[in-house]
Amino acid sequence: MTATVSVPETVPNPLARLWRRELPHYPDTARRYLYLAIVVVTTVVLYYELYVQYAVATSIIQHYGMTFRDFVWISVIGNAVGAFASLVAGLADRWGRANLVVYGLLVASLLLVVGLPAAPNQTAYLVLFAAVSFVEGIVLVATPALIRDFSPQLGRATAMGYWTMGPVIGSLVVTSVTSATLDSATWQDELRYSGYAGLLVFVLALFGLRELSPRLRDQIMVTLRDRALVEARAAGIDPEQQRSGHWRQMMRLDVVGSAFAISVFLLFYFAAVGNFVVFFATTFGYTEQRANALANWYWAPNAVALVVVGLLSDRLRVRKPFMIVGALGCMAATAFFATRATQPTTGYYTFAALCAAVGVLSGVAYAPWMASFTETVEKHNPAATATGLAVWGWIIRIVVAVSAAFVPVVVTAVTPLVEHGTQVATAQAEAGPALAIVQAHPQLFAELAKYPPNAIPPTLLAQATQQVSPADLQTVAKAQPQLTVLQTYGTQVQQAAKDGPGQWQTWWWICFAGQAVFLPFVFTMTGRWSPRRAREDAEAHAAAVERELAAIAD
């Protein structure tokens, strides 16, 4: 016989339930899955809203007359704002998680529907994108905290695999929608589509999402069989006492170090989100649609791997072997990708296969890492889950901001290619005949260029007509604007096109180095290496739970 101690709470009226979302008891399986599903769907749509601007980056740059560096700094500032929002979200241990998620999604969606598409200038766009990033920084912490609350440790990797599908499927939705609609839609339309999706999911979360009371969530649950014990203990827990010293408890190598390690491990992922369109457009001449379609080969396999590996990790009860195997495999695939980045003959499907390989192998490492990280935080203080995730959220957003800032520093060629590449290509196509005439008589046209068209000295004009026909002179005159573009930017763009592949290759090797840094920090985290030892731990825990329940019943 077991005893369950209820925590008396006032049942809120229907309107109050839109704010008061705490559950006094651990939910049954069906409702628990419902809450987990709402969190995952909310995460998907939020990252759809955050990432959609990168899929239409070239269109936004041209619309506002930005330089590529301007656009990069929008991303840098947005991620920096998101980093400090993640620290604010550490207070979710005090404020709760669900309301931060629900109403944060509402704010972000309205910004995508009525704010960003109507931004009158570059500065306004920057401010509004920073606001979206602020919301994302909060939700980045609050959503995995909810996932942790509703998933015991022996189901944690699977649950975190589903949660991690949020950013990944968000990226997949971005590339799928834009590759299918950009022919008939503007970049403003693409932003609005994401905002409309967000408003629909907001309604679902507004009425459907709940969270555990602090007394319940501030405990460690290893399996669902711990439910009776967790509820029995709840009445004797003082949430205020549990919350003291959170930040100090999280300043440890196994928390801070592993958060930094996973952040640099994901450098390739961040590059795929923010720079795949630019990389493939400037290096291989892909359109926005084609580059986004290629990125689908990364997102879809990654999403599948996250869930499958999460299930395997929970079945075997270990995390670390998956992290090591995934990281080593990811390094091999990234290295091969880097070697092909300088080869203009590399085909679309070669890149597709490499993207799929990196996606699968990074998923092998990441879902078990998320589970292990939350379990490492629980080891120090289960009531400090949001605080630990806030540390991770701050670090990962800072790494994203710094990496975004350094892309144009390492890949200097991307700036002239993005800003003037299309302009130069158009000028070359339109001024082809005139360019051939000029190149055949370079000294003559260099001398003619010193004078306005109506002020050429008669002697020089007579000399010109002796070398070139009047029709050719007229052809050159009509193409003068295009020739000016070629004279101003042609050499710069040509050199950038030559240097770009090698510079991008350097960045891919930096991503490889980040994956290597990840490896030693795996050894600092909690958890077993051996499935046998992990199974023995689970059996010992189950026996301890039965003894404690028996003691409570007596």
Secondary structure, 3 states (H helix, E strand, C coil): CCCCCCCCCCCCCCCHHHCCCEECCCCCHHHHHHHHHHHHHHHHHHHHHHHHHHHCHHHHHHHHCCCHHHHHHHHHHHHHHHHHHHHHHCCHHHHCCHHHHHHHHHHHHHHHHHHHHHCCCHHHHHHHHHHHHHHHHHHHHHHHHHHHHCCCHHHHHHHHHHHHHHHHHHHHHHHHHHHHHCCCCCHHHHHHHHHHHHHHHHHHHHHHCCEECHHHHCCCCCCHHHHHHHHHHHCCCCHHHHCCCHHHHHCCHHHHHHHHHHHHHCHHHHHHHHHHHHHHHHHHCCCHHHHHHHHHHHHHHHHHHHHHHHHHHHHHCCCHHHHHHHHHHHHHHHHHHHHHCCCCCCCHHHHHHHHHHHHHHHHHHHHHHHHHHHHHHHHHCHHHHHHHHHHHHHHHHHHHHHHHHHHHHHCCCHHHHHHHHHHHHHHHHHCHHHHHHHHHCHHHHHHHCCCCHHHCCHHHHHHHHHHCCHHHHHHHHHCHHHHHHHHHHHHHHHHHHHHHHHHHHHHHHHHHHHHHHHHHHHHHCCCCCCHHHHHHHHHHHHHHHHHHHHHHHC
